[in-house]
Amino acid sequence: MSAGTVPLAARIRVDRPAFEVAVELDVPAGTVAAVVGPNGAGKSTVLQVLAGLERPASGEIRLGERLLTRRSPGAPEVHVPVEGRRVGLLGQRPMLFPHLSAADNVAFGPRAQGVDRRTAARDARDWLDRLGLADLAGRRPQRLSGGQAQRVALARALAARPDLLLLDEPLAALDARTAPEVRQVLRGHLRSAGTTAVLVTHDVLDAAVLADQVLVLDRGAVVDSGPAAEVLAMPRSAFGAALAGVDLIRGTVDAPARDGELVRLTTTTGRTVTGIAVGAVAAGEAGAVFPPSAVAVHVRTDEGSARNRWPAVVAAMESVGAAVRLWTAGPNAVAADVTPAAVAELDLAPGRPVELSVKATEVRVHQR
Ligand SMILES: Nc1ncnc2c1ncn2[C@@H]1O[C@H](COP(=O)(O)OP(=O)(O)OP(=O)(O)O)[C@@H](O)[C@H]1O
C-alpha cells in the first residue's frame, strides 16, 4: 500500500423512479470493492454519486480524512465538485483526446492540476512504462488498438493520482483476447500501487480476479456482500449464484448442525434439501449451494422421496462448451449440466417433466 492510500466510507440514498438506491460501502485503503447486479439495479448510480456527478437524496461520503459529500438533516450540506474530489474514472470506452499523443493524454490531468510541463511529461512516460506502453508514447489514439487505448486511459486516470479509482465496466468493450491482458495490467497495478477502487462489472472473472469484496445490488438494495471468495463460493442471492455459476436453494433449517455434519433445509414450497454444513448452522434461514454439474436428470418416476430428488419441468436449455445446461421452471429453479447424449436419450426439451437428484455430499449448506 502506498503512503497516500486512503479508505472510502460511503452511505448514500438516491431516489430513482421505481425504487430507492441505498448503499453502504466501506472500502479499506488500497482494496477493491466490486459492485455487481442485474441491469438497472443502481450500480452506475452509485458510481455517479461517488464521482460527484450527482447529489444523493441523503448520505455522506468520506475519502480518508476528506468529507466529499454530506446531506443530512441538521448538518450543513457538503458537495465537493467533481474536479476537487481526487476521484478518477475509467469507463468502458477510453475517451482519449484524439488530437493528443498517448503521452500528452496521460500528462493532461497533472498539467490541469498545475504540474509543470516537464514533470508532467516525465510522469506520463513513467505511467506508460509501468503499463507496458512505453513504445506507444508518441502515438495518437486512432493508431492504438482497443486494448492499448484502454491501457492509456488507465494510465491517464492513474497519473492524476486519484485517492479513489472508479471503474465502470472497464473491460466490457474489449474483445475476448484483449480483455484478459488489460485485466492483468489492472490487477498488477491495483495490487502493487494499492489504489482504493470501486469496480462495476457484469463479468464474474473481474470480480474474482480484481476484487477483495463484492456487493450484490438488486433494485437499489444490497442483497449480499462480503469477501469476494465467500460471496462467489456461498452466494446468498439468486443473482450472486447465477454470477458464480452455482445453484442456490434457500430455506429454513430446523435442527442445527455442526461443521461437516449433514443438515436439512426446507423451502417455502415444502421441498427438502440435505447437504453438508459449512461452519456451524443454527436453526433458521440458510442456503444450499451446489454446482449444476452435480445435478442428475432422470425420467420422472414419481417413486416416493429419496433424499434430494425432486420433480421439475425443463424451462430452457443452452449449450455450454461440450455440455448442455438446462434450467428448470418455477420457484427454486435450478441449472443442471447434462451431456448431449442425455438430452437425446431423455428427450429433453422445454416443457418436459423430469426428476432431478443431487447427492447430499455435493451440497453445501451455509448461513453466511
Ligand atoms: N439520472 C437518472 N434519473 C432518473 N432515473 C435514472 C437515472 N439514471 C438511471 N436511472 C434509473 O435508475 C435505475 C438504476 O439505474 P443504473 O443505471 O444505476 O443501473 P445499473 O445497475 O448501472 O444498470 P446497467 O447494468 O444496465 O448499467 C434504473 O431504473 C434507471 O432507469
PDBQT file of the ligand as one rigid body, heavy atoms in Angstrom, charges set to zero:
ROOT
HETATM    1  N1  LIG A 401     -30.393  10.232 -13.996  1.00  0.00    +0.000 N 
HETATM    2  C1  LIG A 401     -31.399   9.403 -13.727  1.00  0.00    +0.000 A 
HETATM    3  N2  LIG A 401     -32.603   9.875 -13.337  1.00  0.00    +0.000 NA
HETATM    4  C2  LIG A 401     -33.623   9.065 -13.049  1.00  0.00    +0.000 A 
HETATM    5  N3  LIG A 401     -33.531   7.725 -13.133  1.00  0.00    +0.000 NA
HETATM    6  C3  LIG A 401     -32.374   7.189 -13.511  1.00  0.00    +0.000 A 
HETATM    7  C4  LIG A 401     -31.250   7.994 -13.830  1.00  0.00    +0.000 A 
HETATM    8  N4  LIG A 401     -30.217   7.167 -14.162  1.00  0.00    +0.000 NA
HETATM    9  C5  LIG A 401     -30.688   5.921 -14.064  1.00  0.00    +0.000 A 
HETATM   10  N5  LIG A 401     -31.982   5.920 -13.671  1.00  0.00    +0.000 N 
HETATM   11  C6  LIG A 401     -32.824   4.741 -13.353  1.00  0.00    +0.000 C 
HETATM   12  O1  LIG A 401     -32.372   4.268 -12.106  1.00  0.00    +0.000 OA
HETATM   13  C7  LIG A 401     -32.287   2.845 -12.084  1.00  0.00    +0.000 C 
HETATM   14  C8  LIG A 401     -30.849   2.392 -11.819  1.00  0.00    +0.000 C 
HETATM   15  O2  LIG A 401     -30.055   2.703 -12.957  1.00  0.00    +0.000 OA
HETATM   16  P1  LIG A 401     -28.479   2.443 -13.036  1.00  0.00    +0.000 P 
HETATM   17  O3  LIG A 401     -28.004   2.966 -14.340  1.00  0.00    +0.000 OA
HETATM   18  O4  LIG A 401     -27.852   2.961 -11.810  1.00  0.00    +0.000 OA
HETATM   19  O5  LIG A 401     -28.430   0.848 -13.027  1.00  0.00    +0.000 OA
HETATM   20  P2  LIG A 401     -27.210  -0.144 -13.383  1.00  0.00    +0.000 P 
HETATM   21  O6  LIG A 401     -27.236  -1.174 -12.317  1.00  0.00    +0.000 OA
HETATM   22  O7  LIG A 401     -25.973   0.634 -13.566  1.00  0.00    +0.000 OA
HETATM   23  O8  LIG A 401     -27.699  -0.779 -14.745  1.00  0.00    +0.000 OA
HETATM   24  P3  LIG A 401     -26.874  -1.372 -16.007  1.00  0.00    +0.000 P 
HETATM   25  O9  LIG A 401     -26.291  -2.664 -15.538  1.00  0.00    +0.000 OA
HETATM   26  O10 LIG A 401     -27.965  -1.580 -17.002  1.00  0.00    +0.000 OA
HETATM   27  O11 LIG A 401     -25.880  -0.335 -16.398  1.00  0.00    +0.000 OA
HETATM   28  C9  LIG A 401     -32.838   2.385 -13.430  1.00  0.00    +0.000 C 
HETATM   29  O12 LIG A 401     -34.188   2.084 -13.250  1.00  0.00    +0.000 OA
HETATM   30  C10 LIG A 401     -32.651   3.599 -14.321  1.00  0.00    +0.000 C 
HETATM   31  O13 LIG A 401     -33.626   3.620 -15.331  1.00  0.00    +0.000 OA
ENDROOT
TORSDOF 0
